[in-house]
Amino acid sequence: MKRALITGITGFVGSHLAEFLLENGLEVYGTVRFRSNMENIIHIKDKIKLIQADMKDSHSMDLAIKESEPDFIFHLAAQSFVPMSWRAPAETLETNIIGTSHLLEAVRKSEFNPVVHIAGSSEEYGLVFPNETPIKETNPLRPLSPYGVSKVAEDLLGWQYYKSYNIKVIRTRAFNHTGPRRGEQFVTSNFAKQIAMIEKGYQKPVIYVGNLEAKRDFTDVRDIVKAYWLAVNKGKYGEVYNICSGVSRSIQSVLEMLLSLTNVNIKIEVDPARLRPSDVEILEGDYSKFNKQTGWEPSIPFEKTMEDLLNYWREKLK
């Protein structure tokens, strides 16, 4: 039985990936911290093996590799909320960059030779000009947030360890992804939760929003984890791949789609606190390189994703 180690297994993507790997017959290990919220994995906790480890502690990462003896490592652990990176830039950089360095060093020093997936982000591209869309992997990296900077560093660390030590690194740059269990601080989930709150009378019929003009490329998390599995099995070591839908949607249109799924009459109000110091205007990806390498393409309609996300919050708020 093949073994997989997921850093950040308790997170949104980590929990979905753990489910997917279990369904495909893998033995699943995951790193957790003493303060990790177990809610996302409570239903599978007896089927996975959890290892206490902190990405910022190199010794604990050494032990995690030794205990899990992985064939595959999916490195998802990160400070992943872009607005938080403005408020805590040093913490974001330390967690994401130093944490990735500790993981790669642990692999280098170990007796194991796993495939290491570095989960990057479309935020690495940052400032994208209109003539540069859809975005290919060759596009310049111009990150516009401390988070984006940290993911560029993770990405390049992965490439460096592949070139320097022949570690079997696969890098991906996933564009926005969402679905059930998405953290409420992220835009689609925040809108869905507010609507569910309004439906239940917990919030007055006003939905608070930030910049609705930004355009993003959304993929269902359940398609994303399939892509991650194909990446470590069919991807070429050292390469980087975009994972996305290839369609950009304005945040306004996403909000309108969610509002169409409720019968409640809701007003929209801009909350200045939700606006960022600088925002990426458009992220629209080109996944043709990954499709050619692995055959992957998104399969879940965005409307289905939004419906499932709203129903997740309706159920959670019962």
N, C-alpha and C positions, 0 to 999 in steps of 0.2 A: 504494500500500500504506500503510495506517494505521500509525502508530508509537505504541508504548506505552513509557513509562518506569516501571519498578518500583523504588522504593527498598526496600532489603532483599530483593533478589531471591534471595539465597542462603538465606534463612530457610525455615521450614516452609511457610507460606502462599505466600510469594514464588515458591518453586520450582514448586508446583502451578499457580499462576496463570500463570507463564511457559509451562509446558506447554500449558495451556488456550489461551492467546493464540496460540501458534505453530500449534496445531491449527486455529485460526480465521483463519489467514492474516495475522496481524499481524507487523510487524517489531518485535522486542522488545529493549529496552535495559534495563540494570539497574545500579544503583550497588553498588559493592563497596568494602571497605576493604582495606588491605594484609594485615590479619590475618583476613579473612573465611574461614570454612570453606567450601570449594567442593563438599563431598561431595554436597549435595542437588541440585546442578545439573551435576555432572560429565558426565551422560549427554546433556545438551543444550548444553554449553558452546560447541560449534562452530556452533550455530544462533542464538545470542544475542550481543549486543554489550555488553560490560562496560565500565563507566566508573568509574575510581577517584575516589571522592568520600566525604566525611565530612559527615554531617548537621550537625555542630557547626562546620563551616568554611563560611562563607557564600560565599566565592569559589569553592570547589569545586562548590557547588550551582549557582552561576551558570553555570559551565562545563558542568555536566551537562545543564542545560536547553538551552544553546547547541548542544551536540554532538548531543543526541538529537532536537531539534526535535519534541517530542511532540504527538500529538493527544490522548493520554490519559496521565494520571499516576496511578499507584496508590501511595499513600504508606503503605507497610507498615513501614518501618524504625523500630525502637523498642527500648527496653529493655522487654521484654514479660513478664518473669517476676515475678509479684506478690511472692513472698517476697524476691526480690532487692531489690525497691524498699524494703523495710524496712531491709535492710542497707546499701543505698547510695541513700538518698533524693535527695541532691543530684545525683548522677550520673543517676538516672532522670529527674528534672525537667529537667535540662539537655539530655539527649539527646532527650527526647520533645517538650518545649515549645520550646526554642530551635531544635532541629532543624527542627520544623515551621514556625517563623517564618522560618528561612532559606530553606526550600523555597518558601513562599508569596511571600516577597520576590523570590526569583529569578524566579518566574513573573510577578509584577507588573512587574518591570523589563525583562522580555524582550519580544521582538516576537511571541511566540507566544501563542495563546489556547486552551490545552488544557482539557479537562475534568479537574478535580483531585478524586480520590477520597481523602478522609480516613478511614482505617480506625480507627474508634473501638472502644469495648469496652463490654460490659454492666457491667464494673466501675465505670463512671461512675455507675451507679445506687446501688451500695453498699448502704446500709441500706434495706431494703425491708420494709414492714410486710405482714402476711398479707393484709390487705384490699386491697393494691395489686397483687396478682398475678392474672392474667398482666400483666407490665409493659409499658405503652405508652410511646411516645416522649415523652409529656407528663408522665411521672412525675418527681417531684423528683429532682435529682442530689445524692446524699449519699455521695460516695466514702469508702471505709474504708481506703484504702491510698495511699501516695505514687504508686503506679502509676495508681490510679483518678483521683487528682487531676490527674495529668499528661495523662490521656486526656480529661478534661473540658476542660482548657485547649486541647488540640489541636482538639477539637470546636468550641469557641467561637471559636478563631482562624480556623478555616475559615469559620464563619458571618460573622465580622467582615470578612474579606477579600471575601466575596461581596457584603455590603452596602456596604462602603466603596469597592471597586474593581471590582465586577461580575465578579470571577473566577468561573468556572463550577465552583463547589465542590459536591460531593455528599458528605454525611456518612453513615456507617453505624455502627451499634453492634452488632457481632457478639457473640453470646453464645458460650459455650465451643465450640470446634471441635477436632476431633482426626482422626486417621487415620495412615496410613503417613508416616514421617519426622518425626512429632511429637517435639520435644525430650524427652529422657529426664527432665528435671526436672519436666515437667508430669504431673499425676496419672495419667491413663489410660496414657500411655506408660511412666511409671515402673512402674506395676503390671505392664504387659505385659512390660517388660524383665526385671523380677524373676522372673516366671514362666518366661520363656525361659531365664534364667540357672539357675534351679532345675532345669528339665528337663535341662539339659546338665551338671548337677553342679557348676556354678561357684559356687553359693550353697546354703547349707543350706536345707531345706524350710520356711523361715519367710519370710513376706512382711511387710515393714515399712510401716506406714501412718500417716497423720495423722488428721485429723478425718473420720470416715466419715458423720457425720450431715448435713453440708452437702448441699444439693440444687442441682444445676446442669442447665442446658438445653444439651444437646450436639447439634452438627450435624457432619456429615462435611465435611472440608476441601474435597472435590471438589464438594460442593454450595455451599460458601461462595464458591469462586472463580467459579462460574457466577453467583452473586448479585452479586458485584462487577462482573462484565461487564455484567449487566443494569442495575446501578445507574448506570454511566456512560453507558449508551445510552438508558435509559428513565426514569431518575430525574429529579426536578425540582430544578433548581439551587437551592442554599440549604437544601434540606430535609434532614432526618435520618431514617434508617430502621433499625428493628431487623431483624436477620437472625438467625434462630433456628429451633428445631424446634417450639416451643410446648409442649414436654413437659419437665417437671423430673424428674430422677432423683437419688436419693441416691447418694453416692459408694460407700456400702455395696453398693447394687444393681449398680453398675458393676463393683466388685470381684468380686461373686458371678458376674456374667456371664462375666468373664474366667476365673475359676477353673473355670467349667463347661466351658471349652474345652480343659482339660488333664486328663490322667489321673493326674497326680501329686497325692498327698495333701499339702496345704500348710497350715501353721498361720498365723494372723494375729497380729501383735504391733504395738502402738502405739509409735511412736518419738516421744518428746516434742519432738525437734528439728524434726519435721515440722509441729508446730502453730504457727499464726500468732498474733501479738499480738491481732488481732481478725479475725473471719472473717465473710463475708457468708453468712447462713443459707440464703437461697434466691434463686436467679435463674431465673425462668421467664418467657420473653418472649412477646410478642404480635407476630407479623409480618404482621398483616392489612393494615397501611398499605402495606408493601412489596409484598405480594401483589396488592393492588388496583392499584398503580402499574405493576408490571412483569410480573405473572403468575407470579412465582417461588414455588416451594414446595420443601421438601426432598424428595429422592427415594430416598436411600440408607438402608436400614434400619440402625438402630444396631447390631444384631447383626452385620451385614456389616462395619461400620466396625471393631468390636472384633476380629473375626476377622482382618481385613486387617492391623490394627495388630499383633496378636500374631504373625502370620506374618512381618511385616516384621522384627520382632526375632529371630525364629527364624532367618531367613535371614541377618541381619546378624551374628549370633553364631556362624555356622558356622565 
